[in-house]
Amino acid sequence: MKKKFTNAKIEVRGTEITAIRREDEDYISLTDIAKHREPARADHVIQNWMRNRNTVEFLGMWESLNNADFKPLEFEGFRNRAGLNSFVLTNLESLNSVLIRQGLPQPERLATLNDIAITQMRTLLSASSVKRIK
């Protein structure tokens, strides 16, 4: 069965934000929100948001309420490191949690995450704005 997506744009404080409805779930684009704050470096805004202790604690609470397979002891390691300069929660880790909630078995999750990582790398390599080390 193919999943149905509905895309829309909403305006929030003068910024156009992508909103997606997938079946009965609504999603908004964090990238669009981050671009409002820092148009050229939305990735840094999201990365800083993802390592913020309050964000990590919110994600843990959300997972404990919505994910029957949530592992609180494993999460404790994330929570304890949140906010440290060395702590970064990657987008692939976030995507993995979505795939887990969708019930994908581990081999399929790994294959999907690998495909995403390869696509991201190809995108970076083809981007003219990326500075390359010689």
URBEL-V97939 format. One record per run of one state. SS is the DSSP state (helix for helix, strand for strand, loop for the rest). FROM is the first residue (numbers start at 1). TO is the last residue. If there is no record, write none. Layout:
ss: {SS	SS}
from: {FROM	FROM}
to: {TO	TO}
This chain:
ss: {loop	strand	loop	strand	loop	strand	loop	helix	loop	helix	loop	helix	loop	helix	loop	helix	loop	helix	loop}
from: {1	5	13	15	23	25	29	30	38	42	52	53	67	72	82	91	102	106	127}
to: {4	12	14	22	24	28	29	37	41	51	52	66	71	81	90	101	105	126	134}
